[in-house]
Amino acid sequence: MKNVIISMFLAFMMFFTVPVLAQQENNSLANNGGSHQSTTIGGYGDVIYQRDFISKTSIIDLERLVLFVGHEFNQSVSFFSELEMEDAKVTGGEEGGEIAFEQAYVKFNLDQSHYITAGLFLPRMGILNENHLPDEFNGNERTQVETYIIPSTWRELGVGFYGSLNSFPLNYSVALVNGLNSGTFEHGSGIREGRFEGRNASANNLAVTGALQLYAGNFKVQASGYYGGTVGLAPQQADSLQLTSGFFGTPVVIGETDIQFEANGCSFKALGAFISIPNASDINRVYANNTPKTAYGAYAEAGYDVFHAIRTVQGKQLIVFVRYEKLNINATIPSNGIFDGTLDQQHVIIGLNYLPITNVVIKADVRVMHTGDQNPALTVALNPATQPYEQNNTFFNLGIGFSF
């Protein structure tokens, strides 16, 4: 199995021998404007070292390496893809590591202001889902809110329509994609494990997403939403389990707003997101996965580029930042759920990003975490050597990231 996976990965790399850059809506190809065909290649990756002060353990990991590959057939039609490998290697029969397509879609330009995407793509939700290059966000870790409330990076199969107004700085998008699988929701990670990510996705249940982006001077404001079904079973099977199936049966509803500001070396961003699962009790009755009825998260971050005010320093950045996050993955539980205080969390992250050049970053940060109490009803018989749960912990992170 190991040799087969490695052979497939190498074959993919060898097939595309000429260079792609597909991130940030792949503007480099979208704006090419030439009538000739072109293929390009690029990518990004990051390595992280983390010290856990409670367990007194450290890990170091090639967290991910991603290859962007795309082809412009003509001015109207392009193809984009991202192939991601996590944790450096995949070994059959062992946990950890993943090789997966993060994107693989065709883009149809309708005019200069409108286009359609079809295939595996990232719905426009939150800040990080579309813009997650390691040299574009502060800190070694992606935000907790946009990992567990908005499960970035979140990709699904479907079709999306994107546009902008010519007379007003407003972008808009709407997409129809496959829904989630409530049967694979896991306690502690919210809806994250319910994503299909392009693999044998059920099309019995669907989801619709939409977003509005407003640009005003140095500000960018966004509001986005998601409404989708979570039961893709055949009607007879769903009825036997007393689950509501159909396109939007047993739905998940997500709302999100965010704001970003950047000027004169200063930056600020804030985001809030809310999840509602009205039929969580039905999901718990069938799958016993302790699905919450509601979950929420929010964060605010401020940063400053120290080198911005030093005229003798050109082409480099030293960004000092602080971020506060608050999230609760089981804010409200149904009558057949069990509350877990450890999922009610606060995080404070302080750190710096040093960019010697635009596309390479060296990062160092400290994350201080505080959670609620552990619920004894959710613990099992532990090894006597197991440490008791600590509501407070500190993590030190050091890493390097790049994109090209």
N, C-alpha and C positions, 0 to 999 in steps of 0.2 A: 504493500500500500504506500509506504514511504517513497519508494522509487518511482511509483506511478505519479504521485503528486509532484515530486521534484521535476520529473520529465515534462509534465504538463506546464509547469511554471517556466522552465527553460525554453520550451517550444514557443510559448507566448512571447517571450522576450526576443527570441531569434526571428520570429515572423515579422515583427515591426522593427525595422533597422534604421528608419529615419526619424528625426526628432519630432513631443507634444506637450502643450501646457493647457490643462483643462480646468483648473480650479478657478474660482471667482466668476462663475458663469462663462469661463473660457473665452474671455474677451479678446485674447490674442488671435484666436481663429475667427471669432465672430466679426471682428473688424478688419479682417484681411483685405476684403474687397477685390482681390484678384480673380480673374476668370479661370485661372489655371488650377489644377488640383495640387494639394500640398498635404504632407503628413509631417507631424512633429512629435517629439517625445520630451517629457519632463518628469518631475516627481517631487516628493518630499519625504522626510523621515525625522525621527527623533529617538534619542537615547536618554534614559532617565535612571538616576540613582536615588533611592529613597531609604531613609532611616526612620524606623518606627521606634519611638522612645519608650513606649510601654512594653512591647514585646522584646525590645533590645535586639532587633534583627534588622538587617539591611538587605536590599535587593538591588540589582542593576540589570537593565533590560533594554534590548533594542525593541522599543515599544511598537514601532510600525515603520514599514518602508512601503511607499506607494509609488506606482508608475502611472503617469498620465499618458494616454495614447489617443490621438484623434486624427481625423482626416477631413479635409474640406474638399468635397466633390465639386462644388461650384459656389457661387455667391449665395445660393439659396439653401443648400443642403450640406450639413456637416455631421460627423460622427464623433462622439466623445466617450472615453472610458477611463476608469481608474481601477487598477488591480492592486490590492492591498495584502501585504503579509504582516501578521502580528507576531511578536515574541520570537522573531528570528528563525524559527524552524517549526515544522510540523512532524510529529512522529506518531505512527499508527499505534493505537492502544494506549496512548498517553494523553492526559489533559493538557490544555494550553496550546497556543499557536493557532493560526488560522490563515488560510489563503482564500480571499473572496473578492468579487467585484464590488466596488463601492458605487460605481456608476457605469452604465453602458447604455447610451441612448442616442437617438438621431434627432437633430435639431433642424427645423424647417423655418427659415426666415420668411415671414409674410411681407414685411416691409421694414423700414429702418426702425420702427417702434414696436413691432409685434413679432412674436415667434411662438412655435409649438415644439414641445419636446415629447418624445415617445420612447419608452423603454424603462430602464432602471435608473432612477434619478432621485435627487434629494429634494423633498418638498420644502418650500420656503417657510420655515418656522424657527423663531429665535434668531440668535446672532451666529452661533458656532456651526449650525448645521450646514450652511453653505460656505462659511468662511472659517476653516479650521486648520489652515497651514500653521505650523509651529512658530513661524516668525511673525504671525499676525495676532496672536493672543498672548497675554501676560501670564506668567507662571508655567510650570512644567505640566501640571495637570489641567485638563479641561474642567470647566466649572461643574460642581456637583449638581446644580440645578439643571444644567443642559446635558447631564448624563442620565439622571434618574426621573426627572419630571418631563423634560423634552428629551427623548432617548437618542441624542445625537451620537454618531452620525446616523441619521434615520433615512434609509432609502427603501423605496418600494417600486413596484412595477405599475405603470399607468401612462397617462397622457396629461400634459400640462400646457396651459396657455399663459403667456407672459406679455405684458404691454406697458406702455407709458404714454402720458399725455404730452402733446407737443407744446401746449400753451401753459402748462402748470407742472411743477416738479413732483409729479406723483407717478409711482410705479404700482402695478397691480398684477396679481396672478391668481389662477385658480387651477386645481388639478384634481383628477379622478384617479385613485390608486386602489390597489387591493387593501382590504382591512387587516385587522389584527387577529391573533389567535388567543382567546382568553384561556384556553386549556394549557398554555405554556407560560402564563403569568407566574411569576415567582415572588414569594414573600421576601421583602427586602430590596427588590429592584423595580417595583412598580410594574409598569406595562412593558418594560424594556425587552424582556425575553419573548414578548408576544409578536415581535416583528418577524416577518417572513424573509425580508432582505433579498427577494428575488428567487428564492429557492422553493419550488413546488408550492407557490402561494395559492391559497384558496381564492377563487373569484366568485364564490357564492355570496360572499359579503364584501362590500366595497366601502370606500371612504372618500370624502371630499375635503379638500383643504383650500384655503384662500388667504391672501395677504395683501395689505396696502402698505406702501413705503412712501413717506413724505420727506423731501429734502428742503430744509429751510436754513440757508446760510451754512454755518458749520455744524448744524444739527441734522440728524437722520432719525426719524421716528417711524416705528413699524407696529402694526397690529396684525395678528394672524390667528387662524382658527382651524380646528380639525373636528370632523364628525364622521365616525365610521363604525361599522359593525364588527363584532368579535366572534361570531359563531358561523363558521363556514361549513358546518355539517349538512348532510342531506336532510330535507324537511322531515322525513320519517324518523331519522335518528335523533334529530333535535327535539322533535315532539316527544319521543320516548324518554328523553332526559328533562323534559319540561323547560327547554331553553328556547328563546325566541330567535329564529334564524332569519334568513332573507338578507337583502342588500345592506340594511343598516340595523339588523337585529342585535339586541343586547349591546348597545352602543357605548363607545368611549367618546367623551367630549373634552376638547382641550382649547383653552383660550390663552393667548400670550400677547404681551405688549413690551416694547423695549425702546430705549432712546440711546443715542450715541452722540458724542460731541468731541471735536478735536480742533485745536487751534493754538498756535504759538507754543508748541511743545507740551501743552496740557491735553489730557484726554479724560473722558468720563463716559461711563456706560452703566445702564441699569436695566434690569429685566424682571418681569414677574410673569408667572405661569400658573394655571390652575387646571386640574383634571377632575372630571366628574364621571363616575361609573354608576348610573342609576340602578342597574340590576346586579350589583356586586353580590348580593345575597344568593342569587341564582347561580352565579359562577362558583361561589364557595360551596354551595350545596352539592354541585356536581364534581368539582375538581379539588376541593379542599386545599386551595392555595392561598387562603387568607387575603383575597383581593379587597382593597379598601374601596370605600364609596367615594371619597374625595382625597386628593393630594394637592399640595401646592409648593411653590418655591419662588424665591426672589433673591436677587443680589444687586449690589452696587459696587462699582470699582472706580478709583481715581488713580491717574498716573501722570508722571511728568518726566520729560526727556531732559536730563541734566545738561547734555551737550548742546541743546537748542540755543542756550544763551551764550555759549562759548564760540565765538566766531572763528577761532583758530582750528576748531575741530570740524572737519567736513566729511560727510559720508558715513558717519558713525552715530550710534544712538546708545544712550544709557538711560533706560526707563526705570524709574523707581515707582512702585505701585503698592496699593493696598486694596483688598477686596473683602467684603463681608457677604456671607451667604446664609440664608435661612430657608430650610426646607423640611417638610413633613410628608413622608411617603405614605403614611396611613393617618391622615388628619381626621377623617371620619370613617368609622368602620360599621358594617352592617351588623345586625343582631347575631349572626352566626360567625362573626369575625373575632379575632383576638388582637387587642391593642399591643403594640410594641413600642415602648418609649425610646428605644435605640434609634428608631427611624425619624424621630423628632430631633433635628440636628441644626447646629450653628457652626460655621467655619469662618475663621479669620485668616487671611493669607497676606503675608507681607514679603516682598521680594524685589528682584531687579532682573531686567533683561538687558544684555549687552549685545549690540549688533555691530560687529566690526565692518561688515558690509550689509547691504540691504537684505540679502537672502540667507544669512547665517546668523544664528542667535545662540548665546550662552546664557543659561538661566539658573538662578538660585532663589529659593523661596522657603519659607517656613509656614506650615499650615497648622493652626491650633483648632482642635475640634472639641465640641461639647455636645453631649446627647442627653436624652432623658433616661429614666431608669430602665433596666432590663426587666422584662416580665417573666417571672419564674415559670409561668404556664407554657412558655415557648422554649424552655431549656430542657435538655435531655440529660441523662446520667453522664457526668463528665469524669474524665480521668482525674484522679486526685492531684496530679501535677499541673492540671490546667489552671491558669491564672484567673482570678475572679474578674468579672467585667468592670472596666474602668470607664466612667462617663466622660473623662477628659483625656485627650491624647495629643501628642505633638509629632508632626512629621517634618523632616528636613529633606528637601528635594534639590537635586543638582542635575542639570542636563544640557544637551545641545540639540539644536534643531536646524533644519535647512529646507530650502525649496529651490527648484531650478526649472 
